[in-house]
Amino acid sequence: MAEPLSPDSDAAAGCHAFVERGTRIGVDVGKARVGVAKCDADRVMATPLETLQRDKKQRSDLRRITELAHEYDAVCVYVGLPVNLEGEHTPSTKDALRFARQLERMLGSVPVRLLDERLSTVSAQRQLHEAGRSIKSSRSVIDQAAAVAILENALDAEKRSDAWAGQSVSEASAS
């Protein structure tokens, strides 16, 4: 059996290896709130966890995600990378990259990877609307649902390629 591939290694260079079993955390970074989701260790189902208020001064949002990652023994944290429909960086992209870099420093040994999150919030809003919930009354739930969508996309990509999804923080920062 192949050795597990480290999530912070260069998986994008065509290197495929067994991706280890374990919980992953999904994070949707917004201007006002941060949605958080997790999956089971077998990567079958992503579920919403919490919606946190952004806290750029005290960093309580980053500290809480760090606590959750350690509480659930996460093997990787996926942070959504918002890009426009053409795949170009926006001010929100820079904010998510900054957030991911800070989170990576706080997590220590738990790798952080960035994943294209185009339309994850729009998809979450549509699903909640179809379920009969208004957007206004569902703001905190929308952030969690977007985190679930990000994590589900990461899990699908892992299963398709048998490699970690997205890019490491250093790879994403360089592009």
N, C-alpha and C positions, 0 to 999 in steps of 0.2 A: 504494500500500500504506500502511496506517495506521502511525503511529509506535508503537513498542513502549510499553506502559504500564509505568510504574515500579511495582515491587511495593509501595513505600511510599506510593503515591498512593491516593486514595479510590476504589478499584475498587467498593466496596460501594454507591456512590451511583448505580448503574445505568450506569456508564461502561464500555463494552466496547471493547477494542482488541486488536490482535495482541499476544499474550504471547510474549516473546522466547525464542529457542532457547537452551539452555544447561542445565548440570547444576544440579540442586536437591539440597539436603541435607535429610533428614528426621531429627527428633530426638524421642525418647521420654524424657521426664524422669521419673525415679523417685526415691524416697527414698534408695536405696542405689546405684543404677546408672543410666546414661544409654545408651540404645541409639541408634546412628547408622546411617543408610542414605543411599544416593545413587542418582540416576537418571542415565541417559545423556543426552547433550545434546539428543537428539530426543524425550525424555520418553516413551520406549517401555517401559522396564523399570526398576523400583526393585530395588536389591540391598543386602543388609546389608553394613555396613562394620566396625563395632567396637562393643564394649560397654565403657564407661568407668566407673570407680568415681566416685561423687559425691565432690567435693572442695570443700566450702564454704569452707575456710580458704585453701588455696593456689590454688584455681581451675584446677587442671591439666585438669579436664574441659572447661571453657570454652576454655582455651588450645588443647587438642587439636582441638576442633570448629572453632575459628578456623583452625588449620593446615590441616585437611581442606578447609574451604571455599575457602581460597586455593589449596591444592594442586590441587583439581579445578575451579578457576575457577567456583565456584558463582555463579549469578545471584540465588539466593534460598535462605534457610534456613527450613524449616517446622518449628515446634515444636508438639508436641501440647498442647492445652489440655484438661486433665481437668475435666470437669463431671459432675454427677450425672445420673441418667436424666431428671430434669425440666429439665435444662439450667442448673441453678443452680451457682454457684461453691462450692468446697469449700476446705479448707486446701491440698489439692494444687494447686488452681487458682492460688492465691496464690503457691505455690512455683514453679510453671511460669512465671507472669508475671514474677516476680523474676529467674528464670534467663534468660528471653528478653530482658529489659531489659539485663542484664549482657552477654549475648551480642551484642546489637545494638551496644552501646558498643564492645566489643572488635573486632567485624567491620568497623566503619567504613562503607565504601561498600556492603557486601553487606546487603540488607534482610532482616529477620526478620519472618515472619508467623506468626500463631497459628491453629491449626486444631482444631476440635472433635475430640477423640480418643475420644469415648465408646466403650467396649468394644474398643478396639484391642488391649489386652493380653489380654483374654478371647478375642478372635478368634485372636490369635497362639498362645495356649495350646491352644486347640481344634485348630488346624491341626497343631501339633507332636504333640499327643496322637494325632490321626488318623494321623500319620506313624510312630507307634510309639515316640515319645520321652516319657519321664516329665518332669513339670513340675520336679521337684527337680533332675534332672540337666541340665535345659535352661534354667536361670535366665538365663544370659548370652545365650543364643540367643533367648530369649523377648523380651528387651529390643530386640535387633536386629530381630526379626520385627515387633514393635510399631512400630518406627521405619519399617520397610518399609510397613506398613499405613497409617500416617499419611501417608507420602509418596505412596503409590498413591491415597489419597483426594484428596490435593491435586492430583495430576496429572489424575485423572478430572474434578474440579471445573474445572480450567483448561480442559480440552478441551471440556467442556459449555458453558462461559460465554465462552470466549476472553478471560478476565480472570484475574488472580491470585486464588488461593484464600484463604480465611480472612480474617483481619483483621490490620492492622498492630499493632505493640505498643501504640502510643498509642490506637488504636481499642479494643483489647481491654481496656486498663487503664481506659478511661473507662466501660465497660459493667459 
